[in-house]
Amino acid sequence: MAVDLHLHSTRSDGTDRPAAIVAAGAAAGLAAIALTDHDTLDGIAEAEEAAARHGIRLIPGTELSVDGDEGPFHLLVYHLSPRGGPLQNRLRDIRQGRHERNLRIVLALRNLGIEITYDEIAAEAVEGQVGRPHVAAVLVRKGVVPDLATAFDRYLARGRPAYDERYRLDHREAVSLAVASGAVPVVAHPHTLGVTAADYERVLTGLAADGVMGVEAHYADYAPEVRRHLARLAASLGMIATGGSDYHGRYKPDLAVGTGRGDLAVPDEVVEHLDAARATLPRGEIGQ
């Protein structure tokens, strides 16, 4: 059976509630899923209840943006308990930094002559963390741009006039906090590491030495040969080759839970490897 270990709900920048995502995973015949909303564990309780009803395993997690030696990248953190711990405590600071960044984005857009308010963006987010996809959706609704991609290309992507940096943990601190919380840190979609494919081995070797335990090799956007290459590279470095669709609902409408664009099949043995890695980490109340 397959699994999907990269999913976003309305608690961050997805458009489906956590329970709906669990139901979609069960309908797809998946053995397990991971809810990995950005900077928050707020959707885990709802997802756990749904997982119990549907008979599917849920791995609690989150996705962080961290500062690396080559530039910012994303870190997936698996088996992160919503009941608390060192990293969980720092998520509040990260969310506050995100909020302050969002306010600066609104100000930048208004200075460009675009009539937009933070309240409109928060309404788009409904109940979760406000992010750039919500800003993009409001720009589309207002007719400022024709689609989400144009909103990023014209205003919100790095280097564009409304882009603004936000508070990030250094990747070594994030990894240390994750491990201290009984959780397993994994590099998300490694093409965003900011290096060429030829440099993957060098960068991932360094990240493995820093305590990163896996790399998202089976990613929906990657061709099968890229997935196989990354999985082999991960194995050679003693890292877990994880994977997922990076599902966001309507914000990424070409992706489906479990299958990505139709050809994704993340092997369920990945979950066993994550469990084994978790067993080597500090336990106690946190991480249970």
Secondary structure as UniProt FT lines:
FT   STRAND          2..7
FT   TURN            10..13
FT   HELIX           18..27
FT   TURN            28..29
FT   STRAND          32..35
FT   TURN            42..43
FT   HELIX           44..54
FT   STRAND          57..68
FT   TURN            69..70
FT   STRAND          71..78
FT   TURN            82..83
FT   HELIX           86..111
FT   TURN            112..113
FT   HELIX           118..125
FT   TURN            126..127
FT   HELIX           132..141
FT   TURN            142..143
FT   HELIX           148..151
FT   HELIX           152..156
FT   TURN            158..159
FT   TURN            161..162
FT   STRAND          169..170
FT   HELIX           171..180
FT   TURN            181..182
FT   STRAND          184..187
FT   HELIX           190..193
FT   HELIX           197..199
FT   HELIX           200..209
FT   TURN            210..211
FT   STRAND          214..219
FT   TURN            220..221
FT   HELIX           224..236
FT   TURN            237..238
FT   STRAND          240..244
FT   HELIX           249..251
FT   TURN            253..254
FT   TURN            257..259
FT   TURN            261..263
FT   STRAND          266..267
FT   HELIX           269..279
FT   TURN            286..287
//
